[in-house]
Amino acid sequence: MSDPWTTLGVDKNATDSDIKTAYRKLAQKHHPDRGGKEANFKKINEAYETLSDTNKKAQYDAMGSGHSGF
């Protein structure tokens, strides 16, 4: 998995609201039903799944992308 912060285009100090807003904007833009690529859409969803969950976000920030759970 690539860096979820970069994927969503938000800073590591972004609020939950900022993360959600960035996710919605990108998901809408890259949705397969709107002509986007499914691979990009899945990547965006994975990033949001990680950053929207407090525990996953903390674990990612502590371990980085090298962690086997990501």
GIPE-V90548 format. One line per field, one symbol per residue. phi: phi as a letter, one per 20 degrees, with the letter a starting at -180 (. if undefined). psi: psi as a letter, one per 40 degrees, with the letter a starting at -180 (. if undefined). burial: + if it has 16 or more other ideal C-beta (glycine too) atoms within 10 Angstrom, else -. Layout:
# GIPE-V90548
phi = ???
psi = ???
burial = ???
This chain:
# GIPE-V90548
phi = .fffffgemdffeffgfffffffffffffdfgfdneefffffffffffgfeeegffffffffdmffffec
psi = hihddddefiieeiiddddddddddddddehdeeeihdddddddddddddeehddddddddddaeehee.
burial = ---++-++-+---+----++-++--++--+-----+---++-++--++-++-----+--+---------+
